[in-house]
C-alpha cells in the first residue's frame, strides 16, 4: 500500500518536558490506522502536530509528510486544503449555526452530499437538522454531529482524536460503522483511542507509551499488549521484562 502520512523521528518538548521522543509512523492510503495508548502517551499531541493546532505547527525535530508534502510550519487552513482534517476530542460549539448549516458548510465541496444520510450514519435522525451546534446538544450529540461533518467533508485524511469520547458503550457500533463508512468513501482514517475495543476495527494499530512508538501491527495483538503493558511495561519498567 502507498503511504499517505509519514511521521519521521518526531520529537517535541513542551515546558522542558519531553512529550514525543522520536516517533515514527506510517499511515497507508485507504486504511484505518489506530493509535492506542494510555493517557499521557503523547497521542493527542501527535494529532495536534499533524493538524497544526494549539500552536504546534512544527516538531522540535523530525518531519511530518502528507502525500510528499512537508507539513512542518504550514497553517491549519493550508493542511485542510491538502485534505487533512481533525475531529476534536472535545467537540466545538458554534453559537447560532444549525446542524444542517454546519453539515452543508463542511460538505460544500462534496457534490454527493446528503446531510440526512450523514446524520443517520452516526445514529442521529433528521430532527437534529434544526438543532443548534451549541450547549443545547449534549457532549455525545456534538461528538456525533462533528463526525457527521467529516462524513460530509470527505477529506483525504481524517484524524479522529478519541472518537469514542462521550459515547456510551451501546453506541460504539454506530461509531465503528461510521469510521468504516469513511474508509469506503475514500477517506483514510487515523484514529486515536485508549480503548482496545474501538481499535480492533482498524486495519493496523500502533501502540504508544511515554512519547514513543512501542509496536505497530495487528490490532488485536496490539490491543492485548495494551491491556497488559501497564502491569508489565517494557517502556517505563524495562527491568520487569524478561526477568531483568
Number of C-alpha atoms within 10 A of each C-alpha: 8 10 15 19 24 20 18 16 17 22 21 23 13 9 6 7 8 13 20 26 18 17 20 16 17 16 24 19 20 21 22 24 27 29 28 28 28 18 13 13 20 23 28 19 20 24 21 20 21 28 26 25 14 9 10 20 18 21 20 14 15 17 19 23 18 20 15 11 13 14 23 21 15 16 15 17 13 14 20 17 10 15 17 22 23 24 20 19 17 16 21 15 16 13 11 11 15 17 26 21 17 21 27 18 14 19 22 13 13 15 8 9 18 14 21 17 16 23 27 15 19 24 18 18 13 15 10 17 19 12 16 20 26 18 13 12 15 12 18 18 20 22 25 26 26 27 28 28 23 24 30 27 22 23 25 21 28 26 24 24 23 23 26 23 17 17 17 9 9 7 13 15 13 16 19 19 14 22 29 17 14 24 20 12 14 15 25 27 27 25 26 26 24 23 18 22 14 23 25 19 18 21 16 22 28 23 23 25 25 19 23 21 23 17 14 19 14 14 25 18 15 24 24 11 17 22 15 10 17 15 10 16 16 15 18 12 13 12 12 13 11 8 6 7
